[in-house]
Amino acid sequence: MAEERAKVAVFISGSGTNMAALLYASRLPDCPYEIVLVASNDPEAPGLALAAAEGVATFARSHRGLTREAHEMALDEAARAANAEYIALAGYMRVLTPVMVKRWAGRLLNIHPSLLPKYPGLETHARAIAAGDAQGGVSVHLVTEELDAGEVLGRIAVAITPGDTPHTLAKRVLFAEHQLYPRVLSEYVSRGRDPAHLLARVRALALALPEAHERESHGSAGFRVGSENTGKFFAYFSDRHHGTPHIALLAKTGSMDELETLLEAHPEAYFKPAYYGASGWIGVILNRPGLDWDLVAEWLERSWRAVAPPRLTRLMDAADDF
């Protein structure tokens, strides 16, 4: 059975050529995402008609007469109603508020016509030409509260030729934009299903705990606390072991009662791992939509504290009491 594709809402303000590039790429075999909504702050944006013609749901709400917060709330509600997991900004000409950015943190992408970190903001091509740069280009980045300052996920450089104007350069950069955005979006939404990416994130969280170290166990990554000789395992990484479809963190619960309660209440988030489950370990499912990495960090710390030497946990216990 094919894996469910990531659901993406695209925000536009005009012609929507990058939206179209994302949309048509989504129709190719094995594309890991689908466009579930095209939304705009301009009801007359030409890109809306293109999306509607292709059978994609659209939403438009003019920002005129509305506070920025009220307008964003309408767009946010439309994206959520479409079950979007990610938002791709594609020529959306409004700066988002910190509230909106935080609400979609890690799931909000933008395309910007420069080789970031060069030339954030507007007039990028004119600035690159005026600076005498040999290349302009395009970047796809995560959106953060600081304008055009989020992690850059991909870039393509475009040569600046003698006699270039901002208009002529922009036309060539647009070709690069249409190549870059679908590829970067595909790679990004696939991270949540990529064992190597998930293990790297678990590893970083686990090894940040005091005296934690990694040791392979039955062919999988395991994490221990204490000395190399006497340390105890507090977590394991499981990649679809024993026939399960789950990529998971295995961590210790407080009791079998807690384990069963969690399994019953949140079957979408937890499972009982083979062998380990009989000893009160739970599987925290990592390859699922909307994964909360703060929750993963909490499970790691909790499991670490369950087996760590008292000399390491004493200060933490005192802090909790305080």
C-alpha positions in Angstrom: 0.0 0.0 0.0 1.4 3.4 -0.9 2.3 5.8 1.8 0.0 8.6 2.5 1.2 11.9 0.9 1.9 15.0 2.9 -0.9 17.6 2.6 0.3 21.1 1.6 -1.5 24.4 1.5 0.0 27.1 -0.8 -0.4 30.8 -0.2 -0.2 33.2 -3.1 -0.8 36.8 -3.9 -0.6 36.9 -7.7 -0.1 34.7 -10.8 1.0 31.7 -8.8 3.7 30.4 -11.1 5.6 28.7 -8.3 2.3 27.3 -7.0 1.7 25.9 -10.5 5.2 24.3 -10.4 4.4 22.7 -7.0 1.0 21.6 -8.2 2.1 19.9 -11.5 5.1 18.3 -9.7 2.6 16.8 -7.2 0.9 15.0 -10.1 4.1 13.1 -11.0 4.5 9.5 -9.8 5.9 9.0 -6.3 5.6 12.7 -5.4 5.5 12.7 -1.5 3.1 15.6 -1.2 -0.3 16.8 -2.6 -1.7 20.3 -2.8 -4.9 20.4 -0.8 -5.6 24.2 -0.8 -4.5 27.3 -2.7 -5.2 30.5 -0.6 -4.7 34.1 -1.3 -5.1 37.6 0.2 -6.3 38.8 -3.2 -9.6 37.3 -4.5 -8.6 38.3 -8.0 -5.2 36.6 -8.0 -4.9 34.7 -11.3 -3.3 31.7 -9.6 -6.7 30.9 -7.9 -8.3 30.3 -11.3 -5.5 28.0 -12.3 -5.8 26.0 -9.1 -9.6 25.8 -9.4 -9.3 24.6 -13.0 -7.0 21.8 -11.8 -9.6 20.7 -9.2 -7.7 22.1 -6.2 -9.7 23.8 -3.4 -9.2 27.5 -3.1 -9.8 30.2 -0.5 -9.5 34.0 -0.8 -9.9 36.7 1.7 -8.8 40.2 1.1 -6.7 41.7 3.8 -8.2 45.1 3.3 -10.2 46.3 6.3 -8.9 43.5 8.5 -6.2 43.5 11.1 -3.2 41.4 10.2 -4.1 38.9 12.9 -7.7 38.6 11.8 -6.7 38.0 8.2 -4.1 35.4 9.2 -6.7 33.6 11.4 -9.0 33.2 8.3 -6.1 31.7 6.3 -5.1 29.5 9.1 -8.6 28.2 9.6 -8.8 27.5 5.9 -5.5 25.6 5.9 -6.5 23.5 8.9 -10.0 22.8 7.4 -8.2 21.4 4.4 -6.1 19.2 6.8 -2.9 20.8 5.6 0.3 19.7 7.4 2.5 22.2 5.7 2.2 25.7 4.2 4.3 26.7 1.2 4.5 30.5 0.6 4.7 31.0 -3.2 4.7 34.7 -4.0 2.7 35.5 -0.9 3.4 39.2 -0.4 2.4 39.6 3.2 4.8 39.3 6.2 3.4 36.9 8.7 3.0 37.7 12.3 5.0 35.9 15.0 1.8 34.2 16.1 1.3 32.6 12.7 5.0 31.7 12.4 5.0 30.0 15.8 1.8 28.1 15.0 3.3 26.6 11.9 6.9 26.4 13.1 8.9 23.8 11.1 6.0 23.4 8.7 6.2 26.8 6.9 8.4 27.2 3.8 9.1 30.2 1.6 10.9 30.8 -1.7 13.0 33.9 -2.0 14.8 35.3 -5.1 18.3 35.6 -3.8 21.1 33.4 -2.6 20.3 33.8 1.1 21.6 35.0 3.4 22.4 37.7 0.8 19.7 40.2 0.1 16.7 39.4 2.3 13.6 41.5 1.7 12.8 43.3 -1.6 14.6 44.4 -4.7 16.9 41.4 -4.6 17.9 41.4 -8.3 18.7 45.1 -8.4 20.8 44.8 -5.2 22.8 41.8 -6.7 23.5 43.7 -9.9 24.4 46.9 -8.1 26.9 45.0 -5.9 28.6 43.6 -9.0 27.8 40.0 -8.1 28.6 37.3 -10.6 25.5 35.4 -9.6 22.0 35.9 -8.4 19.7 33.0 -7.6 16.9 31.6 -5.5 16.6 30.0 -2.1 14.0 27.9 -0.3 14.0 28.4 3.5 12.0 27.8 6.6 10.0 30.8 7.8 11.0 32.3 11.1 10.1 35.5 12.9 13.1 37.2 11.4 12.5 38.1 7.7 14.1 35.6 5.3 16.4 34.3 8.0 15.2 30.7 8.5 17.2 27.6 7.7 18.0 27.5 4.0 16.9 24.1 2.6 18.1 24.6 -1.0 19.6 27.1 -3.4 20.2 27.5 -7.2 22.7 30.1 -8.5 21.9 31.9 -11.7 24.6 33.8 -13.6 24.3 37.6 -14.0 25.3 38.5 -17.5 26.6 41.8 -18.9 23.7 44.2 -19.5 21.4 42.4 -17.1 18.5 44.4 -15.6 16.5 43.3 -12.6 13.7 42.3 -15.1 15.9 40.1 -17.3 17.6 38.5 -14.3 14.2 37.9 -12.7 13.0 36.1 -15.8 15.9 33.6 -15.6 15.7 33.2 -11.9 12.1 32.2 -12.3 13.1 29.1 -14.3 15.3 28.1 -11.4 12.5 28.8 -8.9 10.3 26.3 -10.7 12.9 23.6 -10.5 14.0 24.2 -7.0 10.8 24.6 -5.0 9.1 21.2 -5.9 12.3 19.3 -5.2 13.0 21.0 -1.9 9.4 20.6 -0.7 9.5 16.9 -1.6 12.7 16.3 0.3 11.5 18.3 3.3 8.1 16.6 3.7 9.9 13.3 3.4 12.1 13.9 6.4 9.4 12.6 8.7 9.5 9.3 7.0 13.3 9.1 6.6 14.9 6.9 9.2 18.3 8.6 8.9 16.8 12.0 9.5 14.7 10.8 12.5 17.6 8.9 14.0 19.8 12.1 13.7 17.2 14.1 15.6 16.8 11.4 18.3 20.6 11.1 18.6 21.0 14.8 19.1 18.4 14.9 21.9 19.6 11.7 23.6 23.3 12.6 23.6 22.6 16.1 25.0 21.6 14.4 28.3 24.4 14.1 31.0 26.8 11.1 30.5 24.8 9.7 27.7 26.5 7.7 25.0 25.5 5.5 22.1 25.9 1.8 21.7 24.5 -0.5 19.1 22.0 -3.1 20.4 20.8 -5.9 18.1 21.7 -3.9 15.0 20.0 -0.7 16.2 21.1 2.5 17.8 20.8 2.4 21.6 21.5 5.1 24.2 23.0 4.5 27.6 23.7 6.6 30.7 26.7 6.0 33.0 30.1 4.6 32.3 31.0 2.5 29.3 31.2 -0.6 31.5 28.3 -0.1 33.9 26.0 2.2 32.0 22.3 1.3 31.4 20.2 1.7 28.3 17.5 4.3 28.5 16.4 4.4 24.9 16.5 2.6 21.6 15.8 3.6 18.0 13.6 1.2 16.1 13.2 1.2 12.3 10.2 -0.9 11.5 11.5 -3.9 13.5 9.6 -7.1 13.8 7.2 -6.3 11.0 5.7 -3.1 12.4 5.3 -0.1 10.1 6.7 2.2 12.8 9.9 4.1 13.0 10.0 4.7 16.8 11.8 5.7 19.9 11.6 3.0 22.6 11.5 4.5 26.1 10.6 3.3 29.6 7.2 3.9 31.1 6.5 4.0 34.9 4.4 0.8 34.9 2.5 -1.7 32.7 -0.7 0.1 33.7 0.7 3.4 32.3 1.8 1.6 29.2 -1.7 0.1 28.6 -3.4 3.4 29.3 -1.3 5.2 26.8 -1.9 2.5 24.1 -5.6 2.7 24.6 -5.8 6.5 24.7 -3.4 7.3 21.9 -3.0 4.4 19.4 -1.9 6.9 16.8 1.1 7.9 18.9 2.2 4.8 20.7 2.5 1.0 20.3 3.7 -1.9 22.4 7.0 -3.1 20.9 7.8 -6.7 20.6 9.9 -8.1 23.5 10.5 -4.7 25.1 6.8 -4.1 25.7 6.7 -7.0 28.1 9.1 -5.0 30.3 7.2 -1.8 30.3 8.9 -0.1 27.3 6.7 1.9 24.9 7.2 2.7 21.3 6.8 6.4 20.5 5.9 6.6 16.8 8.1 9.0 15.0 7.0 8.6 11.4 3.6 10.2 11.8 2.1 13.6 10.9 2.3 16.4 13.5 5.1 14.8 15.6 5.9 16.9 18.6 9.6 16.8 19.1 9.3 18.4 22.6 7.3 15.3 23.6 10.1 13.1 22.2 12.6 15.1 24.3 10.4 14.6 27.4 10.3 10.8 26.9 14.1 10.7 26.5 14.7 12.7 29.6 12.2 10.7 31.6 13.6 7.4 30.5 17.1 8.7 31.2 16.1 9.6 34.7 14.6 6.2 35.3 18.0 4.5 35.0 20.6 7.2 35.6 22.8 7.0 38.7 21.5 9.0 41.7 24.5 11.4 41.5 23.2 12.6 38.1 19.5 12.8 39.0 19.9 14.4 42.5 20.2 18.0 41.2 17.2 17.5 38.8 15.1 16.1 41.6 16.0 19.0 43.8 15.1 21.4 41.0 11.7 19.7 40.6 11.0 19.9 44.3 11.9 23.6 44.3 
